[in-house]
Amino acid sequence: MSSRLDIVGNTVRQLRTAKGLSQGELGDALQVSRQTVNAIETGRYLPSLPLALRLARYFATTVEDLFQVGDEER
Amino acid sequence: MNVMARTSPRRRLATVAVLGVGGGALTVGTWVGGQHGFAVGLGAAYLVFMAIAYVWSGGTGDVAAIMRVSGDERQRALDHRATATSGYAMALFCIGGCVVSLARGGDGSPWSLVCAVGGISYVVSLAVLRFRS
């Protein structure tokens, strides 16, 4: 039996606004565009593992705490 | 430092150079083919396209970043997916052209040659990428 992980949400926006950062400022810190930060926050784009790790390190948290998964057994 | 501050003039010339080389080749071919007036118009049109591309590539949007060949991972993925989609569209069009040519009693050319180039390049690309991954 295999399981599939669905990313159902993330806390990037909440963490960003708590730090008082704009999307552009967060993008500059992570070396990605403002549009990419927006796409991640709205769930339209799943970052790569390196970018997800950079995000987690920037906010001093873990990838698992940043991105919420909904396990689905099949 | 924002994206605009990191935009170098050389990066902005990437798409301009592609348009210049492509447009130049088309212009020369058209001139050699005897259509001098059309060649001049084509050359002028591509100069305009190059100017538009240079100005556009100085922006902060996704397309501008792709034109500068300096996009982030998401923008590079957008470019790859758009390239693949356009490839599918061109392949379908060529297959359709080949079918129509054959149905009209022709030999399918030049569509069959384009289809062959597309198919062979796909197989070779797949083999190389598999070997490297």
N, CA and C atoms of all chains as a GROMACS GRO file, in nm:
protein
  621
    1MET      N    1   0.086  -0.120   0.000
    1MET     CA    2   0.000   0.000   0.000
    1MET      C    3   0.090   0.125   0.000
    2SER      N    4   0.062   0.219  -0.087
    2SER     CA    5   0.144   0.340  -0.090
    2SER      C    6   0.060   0.458  -0.042
    3SER      N    7   0.127   0.561   0.004
    3SER     CA    8   0.056   0.680   0.048
    3SER      C    9   0.099   0.799  -0.037
    4ARG      N   10   0.007   0.892  -0.056
    4ARG     CA   11   0.037   1.011  -0.134
    4ARG      C   12   0.019   1.131  -0.044
    5LEU      N   13   0.115   1.223  -0.048
    5LEU     CA   14   0.107   1.342   0.034
    5LEU      C   15   0.052   1.457  -0.048
    6ASP      N   16  -0.053   1.520   0.000
    6ASP     CA   17  -0.107   1.640  -0.063
    6ASP      C   18  -0.078   1.759   0.029
    7ILE      N   19  -0.012   1.859  -0.028
    7ILE     CA   20   0.012   1.982   0.048
    7ILE      C   21  -0.118   2.060   0.048
    8VAL      N   22  -0.178   2.076   0.163
    8VAL     CA   23  -0.310   2.140   0.169
    8VAL      C   24  -0.303   2.285   0.212
    9GLY      N   25  -0.187   2.330   0.257
    9GLY     CA   26  -0.176   2.470   0.298
    9GLY      C   27  -0.037   2.501   0.349
   10ASN      N   28  -0.013   2.629   0.377
   10ASN     CA   29   0.116   2.669   0.434
   10ASN      C   30   0.096   2.794   0.518
   11THR      N   31   0.194   2.821   0.599
   11THR     CA   32   0.187   2.937   0.690
   11THR      C   33   0.284   3.047   0.650
   12VAL      N   34   0.326   3.046   0.523
   12VAL     CA   35   0.427   3.143   0.480
   12VAL      C   36   0.376   3.286   0.496
   13ARG      N   37   0.250   3.309   0.455
   13ARG     CA   38   0.198   3.447   0.463
   13ARG      C   39   0.192   3.495   0.607
   14GLN      N   40   0.145   3.408   0.696
   14GLN     CA   41   0.134   3.450   0.836
   14GLN      C   42   0.273   3.482   0.893
   15LEU      N   43   0.369   3.397   0.864
   15LEU     CA   44   0.504   3.421   0.916
   15LEU      C   45   0.565   3.546   0.855
   16ARG      N   46   0.540   3.570   0.727
   16ARG     CA   47   0.595   3.688   0.661
   16ARG      C   48   0.537   3.816   0.722
   17THR      N   49   0.406   3.820   0.735
   17THR     CA   50   0.343   3.942   0.788
   17THR      C   51   0.380   3.964   0.935
   18ALA      N   52   0.401   3.854   1.007
   18ALA     CA   53   0.443   3.868   1.147
   18ALA      C   54   0.580   3.935   1.157
   19LYS      N   55   0.662   3.913   1.056
   19LYS     CA   56   0.794   3.978   1.052
   19LYS      C   57   0.789   4.117   0.990
   20GLY      N   58   0.671   4.157   0.942
   20GLY     CA   59   0.658   4.289   0.883
   20GLY      C   60   0.724   4.301   0.746
   21LEU      N   61   0.730   4.190   0.674
   21LEU     CA   62   0.796   4.191   0.544
   21LEU      C   63   0.694   4.197   0.431
   22SER      N   64   0.730   4.261   0.323
   22SER     CA   65   0.650   4.256   0.202
   22SER      C   66   0.690   4.130   0.125
   23GLN      N   67   0.608   4.095   0.026
   23GLN     CA   68   0.642   3.978  -0.055
   23GLN      C   69   0.774   4.000  -0.129
   24GLY      N   70   0.796   4.123  -0.175
   24GLY     CA   71   0.920   4.155  -0.245
   24GLY      C   72   1.041   4.140  -0.155
   25GLU      N   73   1.028   4.185  -0.030
   25GLU     CA   74   1.140   4.175   0.065
   25GLU      C   75   1.172   4.030   0.097
   26LEU      N   76   1.066   3.948   0.114
   26LEU     CA   77   1.091   3.807   0.140
   26LEU      C   78   1.154   3.742   0.017
   27GLY      N   79   1.108   3.782  -0.101
   27GLY     CA   80   1.165   3.729  -0.223
   27GLY      C   81   1.314   3.762  -0.236
   28ASP      N   82   1.349   3.885  -0.202
   28ASP     CA   83   1.490   3.924  -0.208
   28ASP      C   84   1.574   3.842  -0.110
   29ALA      N   85   1.518   3.818   0.007
   29ALA     CA   86   1.590   3.741   0.108
   29ALA      C   87   1.612   3.597   0.063
   30LEU      N   88   1.516   3.543  -0.012
   30LEU     CA   89   1.525   3.404  -0.057
   30LEU      C   90   1.576   3.392  -0.199
   31GLN      N   91   1.604   3.507  -0.263
   31GLN     CA   92   1.653   3.510  -0.400
   31GLN      C   93   1.552   3.451  -0.498
   32VAL      N   94   1.426   3.483  -0.475
   32VAL     CA   95   1.322   3.449  -0.572
   32VAL      C   96   1.240   3.576  -0.597
   33SER      N   97   1.153   3.570  -0.697
   33SER     CA   98   1.074   3.688  -0.733
   33SER      C   99   0.956   3.706  -0.639
   34ARG      N  100   0.902   3.828  -0.638
   34ARG     CA  101   0.783   3.856  -0.558
   34ARG      C  102   0.667   3.768  -0.603
   35GLN      N  103   0.658   3.747  -0.736
   35GLN     CA  104   0.550   3.664  -0.790
   35GLN      C  105   0.559   3.521  -0.739
   36THR      N  106   0.679   3.472  -0.722
   36THR     CA  107   0.696   3.335  -0.671
   36THR      C  108   0.654   3.327  -0.525
   37VAL      N  109   0.688   3.426  -0.446
   37VAL     CA  110   0.644   3.428  -0.306
   37VAL      C  111   0.491   3.428  -0.301
   38ASN      N  112   0.429   3.510  -0.384
   38ASN     CA  113   0.282   3.515  -0.389
   38ASN      C  114   0.224   3.380  -0.429
   39ALA      N  115   0.286   3.316  -0.529
   39ALA     CA  116   0.236   3.186  -0.576
   39ALA      C  117   0.248   3.080  -0.467
   40ILE      N  118   0.356   3.086  -0.388
   40ILE     CA  119   0.372   2.990  -0.278
   40ILE      C  120   0.264   3.015  -0.172
   41GLU      N  121   0.246   3.141  -0.136
   41GLU     CA  122   0.150   3.174  -0.030
   41GLU      C  123   0.007   3.135  -0.069
   42THR      N  124  -0.027   3.150  -0.195
   42THR     CA  125  -0.164   3.119  -0.239
   42THR      C  126  -0.180   2.973  -0.278
   43GLY      N  127  -0.075   2.894  -0.265
   43GLY     CA  128  -0.085   2.752  -0.294
   43GLY      C  129  -0.078   2.717  -0.441
   44ARG      N  130  -0.048   2.814  -0.526
   44ARG     CA  131  -0.044   2.786  -0.670
   44ARG      C  132   0.089   2.725  -0.710
   45TYR      N  133   0.190   2.733  -0.623
   45TYR     CA  134   0.321   2.679  -0.657
   45TYR      C  135   0.381   2.610  -0.536
   46LEU      N  136   0.428   2.486  -0.558
   46LEU     CA  137   0.499   2.414  -0.452
   46LEU      C  138   0.648   2.434  -0.472
   47PRO      N  139   0.716   2.491  -0.373
   47PRO     CA  140   0.859   2.516  -0.391
   47PRO      C  141   0.938   2.386  -0.396
   48SER      N  142   1.055   2.394  -0.455
   48SER     CA  143   1.145   2.280  -0.456
   48SER      C  144   1.196   2.256  -0.314
   49LEU      N  145   1.259   2.141  -0.294
   49LEU     CA  146   1.311   2.109  -0.161
   49LEU      C  147   1.413   2.212  -0.113
   50PRO      N  148   1.510   2.253  -0.196
   50PRO     CA  149   1.605   2.356  -0.149
   50PRO      C  150   1.535   2.486  -0.110
   51LEU      N  151   1.437   2.529  -0.188
   51LEU     CA  152   1.368   2.654  -0.155
   51LEU      C  153   1.283   2.637  -0.030
   52ALA      N  154   1.218   2.521  -0.015
   52ALA     CA  155   1.140   2.496   0.105
   52ALA      C  156   1.230   2.498   0.229
   53LEU      N  157   1.348   2.441   0.216
   53LEU     CA  158   1.442   2.442   0.329
   53LEU      C  159   1.490   2.584   0.359
   54ARG      N  160   1.515   2.662   0.254
   54ARG     CA  161   1.558   2.804   0.276
   54ARG      C  162   1.448   2.881   0.347
   55LEU      N  163   1.324   2.855   0.305
   55LEU     CA  164   1.208   2.920   0.370
   55LEU      C  165   1.204   2.882   0.518
   56ALA      N  166   1.217   2.755   0.545
   56ALA     CA  167   1.209   2.708   0.684
   56ALA      C  168   1.322   2.769   0.768
   57ARG      N  169   1.441   2.771   0.713
   57ARG     CA  170   1.555   2.828   0.787
   57ARG      C  171   1.536   2.976   0.809
   58TYR      N  172   1.482   3.044   0.711
   58TYR     CA  173   1.462   3.189   0.724
   58TYR      C  174   1.368   3.221   0.839
   59PHE      N  175   1.263   3.139   0.851
   59PHE     CA  176   1.166   3.162   0.956
   59PHE      C  177   1.196   3.082   1.083
   60ALA      N  178   1.312   3.020   1.085
   60ALA     CA  179   1.355   2.944   1.202
   60ALA      C  180   1.251   2.840   1.242
   61THR      N  181   1.204   2.767   1.144
   61THR     CA  182   1.107   2.663   1.171
   61THR      C  183   1.142   2.542   1.085
   62THR      N  184   1.050   2.446   1.077
   62THR     CA  185   1.075   2.327   0.996
   62THR      C  186   0.984   2.327   0.875
   63VAL      N  187   1.023   2.251   0.774
   63VAL     CA  188   0.940   2.240   0.654
   63VAL      C  189   0.803   2.182   0.689
   64GLU      N  190   0.803   2.086   0.782
   64GLU     CA  191   0.676   2.024   0.822
   64GLU      C  192   0.583   2.126   0.890
   65ASP      N  193   0.640   2.222   0.960
   65ASP     CA  194   0.556   2.323   1.024
   65ASP      C  195   0.512   2.430   0.923
   66LEU      N  196   0.592   2.451   0.820
   66LEU     CA  197   0.558   2.550   0.717
   66LEU      C  198   0.446   2.499   0.625
   67PHE      N  199   0.456   2.372   0.586
   67PHE     CA  200   0.361   2.318   0.488
   67PHE      C  201   0.280   2.207   0.552
   68GLN      N  202   0.150   2.220   0.541
   68GLN     CA  203   0.060   2.120   0.600
   68GLN      C  204   0.024   2.017   0.493
   69VAL      N  205   0.034   1.891   0.531
   69VAL     CA  206   0.003   1.784   0.437
   69VAL      C  207  -0.122   1.711   0.481
   70GLY      N  208  -0.193   1.658   0.379
   70GLY     CA  209  -0.309   1.576   0.409
   70GLY      C  210  -0.279   1.439   0.356
   71ASP      N  211  -0.247   1.343   0.443
   71ASP     CA  212  -0.213   1.209   0.399
   71ASP      C  213  -0.332   1.143   0.339
   72GLU      N  214  -0.307   1.072   0.226
   72GLU     CA  215  -0.413   0.996   0.160
   72GLU      C  216  -0.361   0.858   0.132
   73GLU      N  217  -0.421   0.754   0.190
   73GLU     CA  218  -0.378   0.617   0.170
   73GLU      C  219  -0.442   0.561   0.044
   74ARG      N  220  -0.360   0.492  -0.038
   74ARG     CA  221  -0.420   0.421  -0.152
   74ARG      C  222  -0.346   0.291  -0.180
   75MET      N  223   1.837   4.445  -0.190
   75MET     CA  224   1.851   4.481  -0.334
   75MET      C  225   1.736   4.415  -0.409
   76ASN      N  226   1.658   4.494  -0.486
   76ASN     CA  227   1.545   4.435  -0.556
   76ASN      C  228   1.588   4.382  -0.692
   77VAL      N  229   1.494   4.318  -0.758
   77VAL     CA  230   1.524   4.252  -0.886
   77VAL      C  231   1.572   4.353  -0.988
   78MET      N  232   1.508   4.472  -0.991
   78MET     CA  233   1.545   4.572  -1.091
   78MET      C  234   1.692   4.612  -1.078
   79ALA      N  235   1.737   4.622  -0.954
   79ALA     CA  236   1.876   4.663  -0.933
   79ALA      C  237   1.972   4.555  -0.981
   80ARG      N  238   1.924   4.427  -0.984
   80ARG     CA  239   2.014   4.321  -1.027
   80ARG      C  240   2.009   4.298  -1.178
   81THR      N  241   1.923   4.371  -1.251
   81THR     CA  242   1.907   4.347  -1.393
   81THR      C  243   2.023   4.410  -1.468
   82SER      N  244   2.107   4.326  -1.529
   82SER     CA  245   2.222   4.380  -1.599
   82SER      C  246   2.185   4.399  -1.746
   83PRO      N  247   2.243   4.501  -1.811
   83PRO     CA  248   2.213   4.524  -1.953
   83PRO      C  249   2.247   4.402  -2.039
   84ARG      N  250   2.352   4.329  -2.002
   84ARG     CA  251   2.389   4.214  -2.084
   84ARG      C  252   2.280   4.108  -2.080
   85ARG      N  253   2.220   4.087  -1.962
   85ARG     CA  254   2.113   3.988  -1.951
   85ARG      C  255   1.994   4.028  -2.038
   86ARG      N  256   1.968   4.158  -2.043
   86ARG     CA  257   1.854   4.205  -2.121
   86ARG      C  258   1.876   4.184  -2.270
   87LEU      N  259   1.999   4.162  -2.311
   87LEU     CA  260   2.028   4.141  -2.454
   87LEU      C  261   2.004   3.996  -2.499
   88ALA      N  262   1.970   3.907  -2.407
   88ALA     CA  263   1.956   3.765  -2.443
   88ALA      C  264   1.847   3.747  -2.550
   89THR      N  265   1.727   3.791  -2.518
   89THR     CA  266   1.617   3.775  -2.614
   89THR      C  267   1.638   3.864  -2.735
   90VAL      N  268   1.695   3.982  -2.712
   90VAL     CA  269   1.724   4.073  -2.823
   90VAL      C  270   1.817   4.005  -2.923
   91ALA      N  271   1.917   3.935  -2.872
   91ALA     CA  272   2.013   3.866  -2.959
   91ALA      C  273   1.945   3.755  -3.039
   92VAL      N  274   1.857   3.680  -2.973
   92VAL     CA  275   1.786   3.572  -3.043
   92VAL      C  276   1.701   3.630  -3.156
   93LEU      N  277   1.630   3.738  -3.125
   93LEU     CA  278   1.547   3.802  -3.228
   93LEU      C  279   1.635   3.858  -3.340
   94GLY      N  280   1.750   3.911  -3.303
   94GLY     CA  281   1.840   3.967  -3.402
   94GLY      C  282   1.892   3.862  -3.498
   95VAL      N  283   1.936   3.748  -3.440
   95VAL     CA  284   1.990   3.640  -3.524
   95VAL      C  285   1.879   3.580  -3.612
   96GLY      N  286   1.764   3.550  -3.549
   96GLY     CA  287   1.653   3.492  -3.624
   96GLY      C  288   1.599   3.586  -3.730
   97GLY      N  289   1.578   3.710  -3.688
   97GLY     CA  290   1.526   3.809  -3.783
   97GLY      C  291   1.625   3.838  -3.894
   98GLY      N  292   1.753   3.840  -3.858
   98GLY     CA  293   1.856   3.863  -3.959
   98GLY      C  294   1.858   3.752  -4.063
   99ALA      N  295   1.848   3.630  -4.015
   99ALA     CA  296   1.847   3.515  -4.106
   99ALA      C  297   1.726   3.520  -4.199
  100LEU      N  298   1.610   3.551  -4.141
  100LEU     CA  299   1.489   3.560  -4.224
  100LEU      C  300   1.501   3.672  -4.327
  101THR      N  301   1.556   3.785  -4.284
  101THR     CA  302   1.571   3.899  -4.374
  101THR      C  303   1.666   3.866  -4.489
  102VAL      N  304   1.779   3.805  -4.456
  102VAL     CA  305   1.876   3.769  -4.559
  102VAL      C  306   1.816   3.667  -4.655
  103GLY      N  307   1.749   3.567  -4.601
  103GLY     CA  308   1.688   3.465  -4.686
  103GLY      C  309   1.584   3.524  -4.780
  104THR      N  310   1.506   3.616  -4.726
  104THR     CA  311   1.402   3.680  -4.808
  104THR      C  312   1.466   3.765  -4.917
  105TRP      N  313   1.574   3.835  -4.882
  105TRP     CA  314   1.644   3.920  -4.981
  105TRP      C  315   1.705   3.833  -5.089
  106VAL      N  316   1.770   3.725  -5.050
  106VAL     CA  317   1.832   3.634  -5.148
  106VAL      C  318   1.726   3.573  -5.239
  107GLY      N  319   1.605   3.552  -5.184
  107GLY     CA  320   1.497   3.496  -5.264
  107GLY      C  321   1.436   3.593  -5.363
  108GLY      N  322   1.482   3.719  -5.361
  108GLY     CA  323   1.438   3.816  -5.460
  108GLY      C  324   1.327   3.908  -5.412
  109GLN      N  325   1.279   3.885  -5.289
  109GLN     CA  326   1.170   3.971  -5.239
  109GLN      C  327   1.232   4.086  -5.158
  110HIS      N  328   1.291   4.182  -5.229
  110HIS     CA  329   1.370   4.287  -5.163
  110HIS      C  330   1.284   4.378  -5.075
  111GLY      N  331   1.169   4.413  -5.125
  111GLY     CA  332   1.082   4.501  -5.047
  111GLY      C  333   1.035   4.434  -4.919
  112PHE      N  334   0.996   4.308  -4.932
  112PHE     CA  335   0.952   4.232  -4.816
  112PHE      C  336   1.066   4.214  -4.716
  113ALA      N  337   1.187   4.196  -4.768
  113ALA     CA  338   1.303   4.179  -4.681
  113ALA      C  339   1.328   4.306  -4.599
  114VAL      N  340   1.317   4.419  -4.663
  114VAL     CA  341   1.338   4.545  -4.590
  114VAL      C  342   1.232   4.561  -4.481
  115GLY      N  343   1.107   4.532  -4.518
  115GLY     CA  344   1.000   4.542  -4.419
  115GLY      C  345   1.020   4.445  -4.304
  116LEU      N  346   1.063   4.323  -4.338
  116LEU     CA  347   1.087   4.222  -4.235
  116LEU      C  348   1.199   4.264  -4.140
  117GLY      N  349   1.306   4.318  -4.199
  117GLY     CA  350   1.417   4.365  -4.118
  117GLY      C  351   1.375   4.478  -4.025
  118ALA      N  352   1.296   4.570  -4.077
  118ALA     CA  353   1.248   4.682  -3.995
  118ALA      C  354   1.158   4.631  -3.883
  119ALA      N  355   1.073   4.534  -3.916
  119ALA     CA  356   0.983   4.479  -3.814
  119ALA      C  357   1.062   4.414  -3.701
  120TYR      N  358   1.166   4.341  -3.737
  120TYR     CA  359   1.245   4.275  -3.633
  120TYR      C  360   1.324   4.374  -3.550
  121LEU      N  361   1.363   4.486  -3.609
  121LEU     CA  362   1.429   4.590  -3.528
  121LEU      C  363   1.332   4.644  -3.422
  122VAL      N  364   1.207   4.659  -3.462
  122VAL     CA  365   1.105   4.704  -3.366
  122VAL      C  366   1.086   4.598  -3.257
  123PHE      N  367   1.077   4.470  -3.299
  123PHE     CA  368   1.061   4.362  -3.200
  123PHE      C  369   1.177   4.361  -3.101
  124MET      N  370   1.299   4.384  -3.152
  124MET     CA  371   1.417   4.384  -3.065
  124MET      C  372   1.410   4.498  -2.964
  125ALA      N  373   1.363   4.614  -3.010
  125ALA     CA  374   1.351   4.727  -2.918
  125ALA      C  375   1.246   4.699  -2.810
  126ILE      N  376   1.134   4.641  -2.853
  126ILE     CA  377   1.028   4.605  -2.757
  126ILE      C  378   1.081   4.503  -2.656
  127ALA      N  379   1.153   4.405  -2.706
  127ALA     CA  380   1.208   4.301  -2.618
  127ALA      C  381   1.305   4.361  -2.517
  128TYR      N  382   1.388   4.456  -2.559
  128TYR     CA  383   1.485   4.516  -2.468
  128TYR      C  384   1.414   4.594  -2.358
  129VAL      N  385   1.313   4.669  -2.395
  129VAL     CA  386   1.240   4.747  -2.295
  129VAL      C  387   1.165   4.653  -2.200
  130TRP      N  388   1.096   4.554  -2.256
  130TRP     CA  389   1.015   4.460  -2.176
  130TRP      C  390   1.103   4.381  -2.078
  131SER      N  391   1.220   4.343  -2.123
  131SER     CA  392   1.306   4.260  -2.039
  131SER      C  393   1.361   4.337  -1.919
  132GLY      N  394   1.342   4.467  -1.916
  132GLY     CA  395   1.386   4.546  -1.801
  132GLY      C  396   1.285   4.550  -1.689
  133GLY      N  397   1.170   4.486  -1.709
  133GLY     CA  398   1.064   4.487  -1.610
  133GLY      C  399   1.087   4.388  -1.497
  134THR      N  400   0.986   4.376  -1.411
  134THR     CA  401   0.998   4.289  -1.294
  134THR      C  402   0.905   4.169  -1.301
  135GLY      N  403   0.834   4.151  -1.411
  135GLY     CA  404   0.738   4.042  -1.420
  135GLY      C  405   0.804   3.910  -1.456
  136ASP      N  406   0.720   3.805  -1.458
  136ASP     CA  407   0.770   3.670  -1.490
  136ASP      C  408   0.827   3.665  -1.632
  137VAL      N  409   0.754   3.721  -1.727
  137VAL     CA  410   0.799   3.716  -1.868
  137VAL      C  411   0.932   3.789  -1.884
  138ALA      N  412   0.945   3.903  -1.818
  138ALA     CA  413   1.069   3.980  -1.826
  138ALA      C  414   1.186   3.898  -1.771
  139ALA      N  415   1.164   3.828  -1.662
  139ALA     CA  416   1.271   3.747  -1.603
  139ALA      C  417   1.309   3.633  -1.697
  140ILE      N  418   1.210   3.573  -1.761
  140ILE     CA  419   1.238   3.463  -1.855
  140ILE      C  420   1.314   3.517  -1.975
  141MET      N  421   1.278   3.638  -2.019
  141MET     CA  422   1.348   3.697  -2.134
  141MET      C  423   1.493   3.728  -2.100
  142ARG      N  424   1.520   3.757  -1.972
  142ARG     CA  425   1.658   3.785  -1.929
  142ARG      C  426   1.736   3.657  -1.899
  143VAL      N  427   1.669   3.543  -1.913
  143VAL     CA  428   1.730   3.414  -1.878
  143VAL      C  429   1.783   3.419  -1.734
  144SER      N  430   1.706   3.482  -1.647
  144SER     CA  431   1.751   3.495  -1.508
  144SER      C  432   1.636   3.467  -1.412
  145GLY      N  433   1.542   3.382  -1.456
  145GLY     CA  434   1.428   3.355  -1.371
  145GLY      C  435   1.461   3.265  -1.253
  146ASP      N  436   1.374   3.268  -1.152
  146ASP     CA  437   1.390   3.176  -1.039
  146ASP      C  438   1.332   3.040  -1.078
  147GLU      N  439   1.327   2.945  -0.984
  147GLU     CA  440   1.288   2.809  -1.019
  147GLU      C  441   1.147   2.803  -1.076
  148ARG      N  442   1.056   2.882  -1.024
  148ARG     CA  443   0.918   2.879  -1.073
  148ARG      C  444   0.910   2.936  -1.214
  149GLN      N  445   0.983   3.045  -1.239
  149GLN     CA  446   0.982   3.107  -1.371
  149GLN      C  447   1.047   3.015  -1.475
  150ARG      N  448   1.153   2.944  -1.433
  150ARG     CA  449   1.216   2.849  -1.527
  150ARG      C  450   1.120   2.734  -1.557
  151ALA      N  451   1.043   2.692  -1.457
  151ALA     CA  452   0.944   2.586  -1.479
  151ALA      C  453   0.835   2.636  -1.574
  152LEU      N  454   0.792   2.761  -1.559
  152LEU     CA  455   0.693   2.819  -1.650
  152LEU      C  456   0.745   2.816  -1.793
  153ASP      N  457   0.871   2.855  -1.808
  153ASP     CA  458   0.932   2.859  -1.941
  153ASP      C  459   0.938   2.719  -2.001
  154HIS      N  460   0.978   2.621  -1.921
  154HIS     CA  461   0.987   2.484  -1.971
  154HIS      C  462   0.850   2.431  -2.012
  155ARG      N  463   0.748   2.457  -1.929
  155ARG     CA  464   0.613   2.407  -1.961
  155ARG      C  465   0.558   2.476  -2.084
  156ALA      N  466   0.583   2.607  -2.098
  156ALA     CA  467   0.536   2.679  -2.217
  156ALA      C  468   0.607   2.627  -2.342
  157THR      N  469   0.736   2.598  -2.328
  157THR     CA  470   0.811   2.544  -2.442
  157THR      C  471   0.756   2.408  -2.482
  158ALA      N  472   0.728   2.324  -2.385
  158ALA     CA  473   0.674   2.191  -2.414
  158ALA      C  474   0.537   2.202  -2.480
  159THR      N  475   0.453   2.291  -2.430
  159THR     CA  476   0.320   2.309  -2.486
  159THR      C  477   0.328   2.358  -2.631
  160SER      N  478   0.418   2.452  -2.656
  160SER     CA  479   0.431   2.500  -2.794
  160SER      C  480   0.485   2.390  -2.884
  161GLY      N  481   0.570   2.303  -2.828
  161GLY     CA  482   0.620   2.189  -2.905
  161GLY      C  483   0.508   2.096  -2.943
  162TYR      N  484   0.419   2.068  -2.846
  162TYR     CA  485   0.303   1.984  -2.875
  162TYR      C  486   0.216   2.047  -2.984
  163ALA      N  487   0.195   2.178  -2.974
  163ALA     CA  488   0.112   2.248  -3.072
  163ALA      C  489   0.174   2.238  -3.211
  164MET      N  490   0.305   2.260  -3.219
  164MET     CA  491   0.373   2.251  -3.348
  164MET      C  492   0.368   2.108  -3.402
  165ALA      N  493   0.385   2.010  -3.314
  165ALA     CA  494   0.381   1.871  -3.358
  165ALA      C  495   0.243   1.835  -3.414
  166LEU      N  496   0.139   1.877  -3.343
  166LEU     CA  497   0.003   1.849  -3.391
  166LEU      C  498  -0.021   1.914  -3.527
  167PHE      N  499   0.025   2.037  -3.540
  167PHE     CA  500   0.006   2.110  -3.666
  167PHE      C  501   0.080   2.038  -3.780
  168CYS      N  502   0.202   1.994  -3.753
  168CYS     CA  503   0.280   1.924  -3.857
  168CYS      C  504   0.216   1.790  -3.894
  169ILE      N  505   0.167   1.718  -3.793
  169ILE     CA  506   0.101   1.590  -3.821
  169ILE      C  507  -0.024   1.615  -3.906
  170GLY      N  508  -0.098   1.719  -3.870
  170GLY     CA  509  -0.216   1.754  -3.949
  170GLY      C  510  -0.180   1.790  -4.091
  171GLY      N  511  -0.074   1.868  -4.106
  171GLY     CA  512  -0.028   1.904  -4.240
  171GLY      C  513   0.014   1.783  -4.322
  172CYS      N  514   0.080   1.690  -4.255
  172CYS     CA  515   0.125   1.567  -4.322
  172CYS      C  516   0.004   1.484  -4.368
  173VAL      N  517  -0.094   1.472  -4.281
  173VAL     CA  518  -0.215   1.395  -4.314
  173VAL      C  519  -0.286   1.458  -4.433
  174VAL      N  520  -0.299   1.589  -4.431
  174VAL     CA  521  -0.368   1.658  -4.541
  174VAL      C  522  -0.290   1.639  -4.672
  175SER      N  523  -0.158   1.651  -4.662
  175SER     CA  524  -0.075   1.633  -4.783
  175SER      C  525  -0.091   1.493  -4.839
  176LEU      N  526  -0.090   1.394  -4.752
  176LEU     CA  527  -0.106   1.255  -4.798
  176LEU      C  528  -0.244   1.232  -4.855
  177ALA      N  529  -0.346   1.292  -4.791
  177ALA     CA  530  -0.484   1.273  -4.838
  177ALA      C  531  -0.503   1.336  -4.977
  178ARG      N  532  -0.419   1.436  -5.006
  178ARG     CA  533  -0.430   1.501  -5.137
  178ARG      C  534  -0.341   1.434  -5.242
  179GLY      N  535  -0.285   1.320  -5.206
  179GLY     CA  536  -0.202   1.247  -5.301
  179GLY      C  537  -0.056   1.284  -5.299
  180GLY      N  538  -0.018   1.369  -5.204
  180GLY     CA  539   0.122   1.409  -5.194
  180GLY      C  540   0.202   1.309  -5.112
  181ASP      N  541   0.331   1.342  -5.087
  181ASP     CA  542   0.417   1.252  -5.011
  181ASP      C  543   0.433   1.294  -4.865
  182GLY      N  544   0.356   1.395  -4.825
  182GLY     CA  545   0.362   1.438  -4.685
  182GLY      C  546   0.468   1.542  -4.657
  183SER      N  547   0.552   1.573  -4.754
  183SER     CA  548   0.658   1.671  -4.730
  183SER      C  549   0.601   1.812  -4.739
  184PRO      N  550   0.662   1.911  -4.670
  184PRO     CA  551   0.778   1.896  -4.581
  184PRO      C  552   0.740   1.855  -4.439
  185TRP      N  553   0.608   1.833  -4.418
  185TRP     CA  554   0.559   1.807  -4.283
  185TRP      C  555   0.619   1.680  -4.223
  186SER      N  556   0.634   1.580  -4.306
  186SER     CA  557   0.688   1.453  -4.255
  186SER      C  558   0.831   1.471  -4.206
  187LEU      N  559   0.908   1.553  -4.275
  187LEU     CA  560   1.045   1.579  -4.232
  187LEU      C  561   1.047   1.651  -4.098
  188VAL      N  562   0.959   1.750  -4.083
  188VAL     CA  563   0.953   1.823  -3.955
  188VAL      C  564   0.910   1.729  -3.843
  189CYS      N  565   0.813   1.642  -3.872
  189CYS     CA  566   0.770   1.544  -3.772
  189CYS      C  567   0.885   1.453  -3.732
  190ALA      N  568   0.963   1.411  -3.831
  190ALA     CA  569   1.076   1.323  -3.803
  190ALA      C  570   1.179   1.394  -3.716
  191VAL      N  571   1.208   1.519  -3.747
  191VAL     CA  572   1.304   1.597  -3.666
  191VAL      C  573   1.253   1.608  -3.522
  192GLY      N  574   1.125   1.637  -3.509
  192GLY     CA  575   1.067   1.648  -3.375
  192GLY      C  576   1.075   1.519  -3.297
  193GLY      N  577   1.039   1.408  -3.362
  193GLY     CA  578   1.042   1.280  -3.294
  193GLY      C  579   1.182   1.237  -3.255
  194ILE      N  580   1.276   1.252  -3.346
  194ILE     CA  581   1.415   1.212  -3.317
  194ILE      C  582   1.475   1.299  -3.207
  195SER      N  583   1.450   1.428  -3.214
  195SER     CA  584   1.506   1.517  -3.111
  195SER      C  585   1.447   1.486  -2.974
  196TYR      N  586   1.320   1.446  -2.970
  196TYR     CA  587   1.258   1.410  -2.842
  196TYR      C  588   1.325   1.285  -2.784
  197VAL      N  589   1.343   1.184  -2.868
  197VAL     CA  590   1.403   1.059  -2.821
  197VAL      C  591   1.547   1.083  -2.773
  198VAL      N  592   1.622   1.159  -2.849
  198VAL     CA  593   1.761   1.188  -2.811
  198VAL      C  594   1.765   1.268  -2.681
  199SER      N  595   1.678   1.368  -2.670
  199SER     CA  596   1.673   1.449  -2.547
  199SER      C  597   1.641   1.363  -2.427
  200LEU      N  598   1.543   1.275  -2.444
  200LEU     CA  599   1.503   1.187  -2.334
  200LEU      C  600   1.620   1.098  -2.291
  201ALA      N  601   1.690   1.044  -2.390
  201ALA     CA  602   1.803   0.955  -2.360
  201ALA      C  603   1.914   1.031  -2.286
  202VAL      N  604   1.945   1.149  -2.332
  202VAL     CA  605   2.051   1.229  -2.269
  202VAL      C  606   2.010   1.269  -2.128
  203LEU      N  607   1.888   1.313  -2.112
  203LEU     CA  608   1.843   1.358  -1.979
  203LEU      C  609   1.836   1.240  -1.881
  204ARG      N  610   1.796   1.124  -1.930
  204ARG     CA  611   1.793   1.007  -1.842
  204ARG      C  612   1.934   0.970  -1.798
  205PHE      N  613   2.028   0.980  -1.893
  205PHE     CA  614   2.167   0.946  -1.861
  205PHE      C  615   2.224   1.042  -1.758
  206ARG      N  616   2.184   1.169  -1.767
  206ARG     CA  617   2.240   1.270  -1.677
  206ARG      C  618   2.168   1.276  -1.543
  207SER      N  619   2.050   1.215  -1.533
  207SER     CA  620   1.975   1.230  -1.408
  207SER      C  621   1.998   1.115  -1.312
   0.00000   0.00000   0.00000
